[in-house]
Amino acid sequence: MKIAVVGRGNVGGGLADLWEQASHEVKRIGREGDVSEAEAVVVAVPGGTIAEALNNVQGMEGKTVIDATNLAGVDPPEGFSSNAEFVKSRTNGPTAKSFNTNFAALYDRIGEARSKPSNLWCGDEEAREVVEQLNRDAGFEPIYAGPLENAALQENFLKLEFAINRGGLGRFFYRMAPPDQL
Ligand SMILES: NC(=O)c1ccc[n+]([C@@H]2O[C@H](COP(=O)([O-])OP(=O)(O)OC[C@H]3O[C@@H](n4cnc5c(N)ncnc54)[C@H](OP(=O)(O)O)[C@@H]3O)[C@@H](O)[C@H]2O)c1
């Protein structure tokens, strides 16, 4: 599949590595570029920069997009309950939220897990085939969490993960990934 990742940091760059290992063709975009050739676009920029990031990317119209952003201490753009719904309003194509609930620092250890790690996705039915394939090809078992209207719940999942962390399971997370790498 021809994939474009917008944001080539921990998440975008890490997923690009995994997908290339699975024989996909990945175009890595930083702050500007063109995704018109892509069959799937993954958005992995800082959550508060989503509007600015999309403004600087050409060829997004109608694309199947997976939004992997999290909202750490920021709100989604005004008028939207989630970044993923904002993305859809800008692209008007099949849209999903996924890859925002697993830590990039663990991408190179997916194969060590006792069972295949699950990864949540919610979004449009038209995006299902692409999202589920890209989950499996990255080493995850996709878990469907309902329509795109549930994206705000999935974006809030990060707060729950951090609450669990602070509640005592932190040492377990930290043993797997030091906090400065999460
Ligand atoms: N790290 C994780 O474990 C993790 C897990 C799940 C979800 N997330 C979410 O995924 C997103 C990406 O996280 P990350 O850890 O991959 O971040 P990161 O390493 O800092 O990478 C961010 C990327 O976004 C690009 N970018 C595009 N437009 C930008 C703008 N206007 N301002 C700043 N950067 C811009 C950056 O470009 P340059 O290369 O030019 O700097 C960079 O390539 C975030 O929303 C984060 O909350 C992170």
The ligand as an SDF file (V2000), in Angstrom:
LIG
                    3D

 48 52  0  0  0  0  0  0  0  0999 V2000
    5.1740    9.2300   21.4090 N   0  0  0  0  0  0  0  0  0  0  0  0
    4.2190    8.3230   21.6680 C   0  0  0  0  0  0  0  0  0  0  0  0
    4.4440    7.2810   22.2800 O   0  0  0  0  0  0  0  0  0  0  0  0
    2.8290    8.5840   21.1730 C   0  0  0  0  0  0  0  0  0  0  0  0
    1.9140    7.5150   21.1640 C   0  0  0  0  0  0  0  0  0  0  0  0
    0.6390    7.7140   20.6380 C   0  0  0  0  0  0  0  0  0  0  0  0
    0.2950    8.9550   20.1260 C   0  0  0  0  0  0  0  0  0  0  0  0
    1.1770    9.9790   20.1800 N   0  0  0  0  0  0  0  0  0  0  0  0
    0.7650   11.2460   19.5720 C   0  0  0  0  0  0  0  0  0  0  0  0
    1.2550   11.2250   18.2270 O   0  0  0  0  0  0  0  0  0  0  0  0
    1.6270   12.5500   17.8220 C   0  0  0  0  0  0  0  0  0  0  0  0
    3.0930   12.5590   17.4360 C   0  0  0  0  0  0  0  0  0  0  0  0
    3.8760   12.2010   18.5610 O   0  0  0  0  0  0  0  0  0  0  0  0
    5.4390   11.9710   18.3930 P   0  0  0  0  0  0  0  0  0  0  0  0
    5.8990   11.4440   19.6930 O   0  0  0  0  0  0  0  0  0  0  0  0
    5.6890   11.2100   17.1570 O   0  0  0  0  0  0  0  0  0  0  0  0
    5.9550   13.4770   18.1830 O   0  0  0  0  0  0  0  0  0  0  0  0
    7.3590   13.9830   17.6190 P   0  0  0  0  0  0  0  0  0  0  0  0
    8.3710   12.8970   17.7370 O   0  0  0  0  0  0  0  0  0  0  0  0
    7.6360   15.2860   18.2760 O   0  0  0  0  0  0  0  0  0  0  0  0
    7.0850   14.2290   16.0440 O   0  0  0  0  0  0  0  0  0  0  0  0
    6.1930   15.2360   15.6270 C   0  0  0  0  0  0  0  0  0  0  0  0
    6.2710   15.3610   14.1260 C   0  0  0  0  0  0  0  0  0  0  0  0
    5.2490   16.2680   13.7080 O   0  0  0  0  0  0  0  0  0  0  0  0
    5.8120   17.1880   12.7760 C   0  0  0  0  0  0  0  0  0  0  0  0
    5.0580   18.4240   12.6680 N   0  0  0  0  0  0  0  0  0  0  0  0
    4.2650   18.7560   11.6100 C   0  0  0  0  0  0  0  0  0  0  0  0
    3.7040   19.9480   11.7910 N   0  0  0  0  0  0  0  0  0  0  0  0
    4.1420   20.4070   12.9890 C   0  0  0  0  0  0  0  0  0  0  0  0
    3.9060   21.5910   13.6920 C   0  0  0  0  0  0  0  0  0  0  0  0
    3.1050   22.5540   13.2190 N   0  0  0  0  0  0  0  0  0  0  0  0
    4.5160   21.7360   14.8820 N   0  0  0  0  0  0  0  0  0  0  0  0
    5.3270   20.7730   15.3800 C   0  0  0  0  0  0  0  0  0  0  0  0
    5.5860   19.6060   14.7290 N   0  0  0  0  0  0  0  0  0  0  0  0
    4.9890   19.4330   13.5340 C   0  0  0  0  0  0  0  0  0  0  0  0
    7.2530   17.3490   13.2370 C   0  0  0  0  0  0  0  0  0  0  0  0
    8.0010   17.8910   12.1850 O   0  0  0  0  0  0  0  0  0  0  0  0
    9.5740   18.1370   12.2760 P   0  0  0  0  0  0  0  0  0  0  0  0
   10.1870   16.7980   11.9300 O   0  0  0  0  0  0  0  0  0  0  0  0
    9.8300   19.1640   11.2460 O   0  0  0  0  0  0  0  0  0  0  0  0
    9.8800   18.5720   13.6830 O   0  0  0  0  0  0  0  0  0  0  0  0
    7.5910   15.9010   13.5960 C   0  0  0  0  0  0  0  0  0  0  0  0
    7.9690   15.1910   12.4410 O   0  0  0  0  0  0  0  0  0  0  0  0
    1.2880   13.4560   19.0150 C   0  0  0  0  0  0  0  0  0  0  0  0
   -0.0080   13.9670   18.8310 O   0  0  0  0  0  0  0  0  0  0  0  0
    1.3390   12.5070   20.2030 C   0  0  0  0  0  0  0  0  0  0  0  0
    0.5430   12.9390   21.2830 O   0  0  0  0  0  0  0  0  0  0  0  0
    2.4410    9.8280   20.6790 C   0  0  0  0  0  0  0  0  0  0  0  0
  1  2  1  0
  2  3  2  0
  2  4  1  0
  4  5  1  0
  4 48  2  0
  5  6  2  0
  6  7  1  0
  7  8  2  0
  8  9  1  0
  8 48  1  0
  9 10  1  0
  9 46  1  0
 10 11  1  0
 11 12  1  0
 11 44  1  0
 12 13  1  0
 13 14  1  0
 14 15  2  0
 14 16  1  0
 14 17  1  0
 17 18  1  0
 18 19  2  0
 18 20  1  0
 18 21  1  0
 21 22  1  0
 22 23  1  0
 23 24  1  0
 23 42  1  0
 24 25  1  0
 25 26  1  0
 25 36  1  0
 26 27  1  0
 26 35  1  0
 27 28  2  0
 28 29  1  0
 29 30  1  0
 29 35  2  0
 30 31  1  0
 30 32  2  0
 32 33  1  0
 33 34  2  0
 34 35  1  0
 36 37  1  0
 36 42  1  0
 37 38  1  0
 38 39  2  0
 38 40  1  0
 38 41  1  0
 42 43  1  0
 44 45  1  0
 44 46  1  0
 46 47  1  0
M  CHG  2   8   1  16  -1
M  END
$$$$
